[in-house]
C-alpha cells in the first residue's frame, strides 16, 4: 500500500512537471505572437542583422573616405562605360555625315589579318546587296527585287561625290545609320567590326 501511494505521488509530480513546461511554452509562444502583431511596421525579431544591412556603402550614403564626403564618385577622367560607343556621336543627318567624314579616322592599323576579317564581315553582311566586289550587283539585286546600290569604284554617291572617294567617316556613318534603302547595321556590327569593314570597302573602291 505504501509503495502504491508513493508511485501515485511520483506520477502526479511528473504530470505537474509536464503541465508546467507546456504552460510555459504556450505562454512564450502566445507572447511572441501577440507582441509581433503589436506594431505593423516592426520587422519583428531579426536574425543575423548584417544580412539585411550591406557592409558596402549605398551610393547615396555619406562617406568620409572621400574628400567630398559622398559615396557616389565621378568616374576617373578618360574612362568610359562598358559597351559605350565613343564613335557614335555623329547624328543621322547630312551634317552628321559630313562631320563624321571630317572627324573620324580608322583606329585600326591596316594589315592582312584585319583586312581578311573585314572581308569576311563584308561578305556576310553587305555582299548580298553590294556584290562580292562592291559593284552593286549582289544576289538580291540579281533577283530583280532590289535596286542595285552604286558601285564602290565607279558609281556616284546619292549624297554627292564619287563612291571611290568615300572617306572612313562617311562609310562608318553609313554602316552605323544606313542611308535611304540601306538600313542601319549598328546592332549587327560592333564598332570594331565596322572599322574592319570600312578598311575592306577601301580595297573595293580601288577595283576597276
Ligand atoms: C539591303 C541592302 C544593303 C545592305 C545589306 C547594305 N547596303 Fe550599303 N547601300 C545599299 C543601297 C541601296 C545604297 C544606296 C543608298 C542611297 O544612296 O540611296 C547603299 C549605300 C552604301 C554606301 C554609300 C553611302 C553614301 O554615302 O553614298 C556605303 C559606303 C555602303 N552602302 C556600305 C555598306 C556596307 C559596308 C554594308 C555592310 C555592312 C552595307 N552597305 C550593307 C544597300 C545595302
Boltz pocket constraint, residues with backbone or C-beta under 6 A from the ligand:
constraints:
  - pocket:
      binder: B
      contacts: [[A, 121], [A, 122], [A, 125], [A, 126], [A, 127], [A, 128], [A, 129], [A, 130], [A, 147], [A, 148], [A, 149], [A, 150], [A, 156], [A, 157], [A, 158], [A, 159], [A, 166], [A, 170], [A, 171], [A, 174], [A, 175], [A, 179], [A, 180], [A, 181], [A, 182], [A, 183], [A, 185], [A, 197], [A, 198], [A, 201]]
      max_distance: 6.0
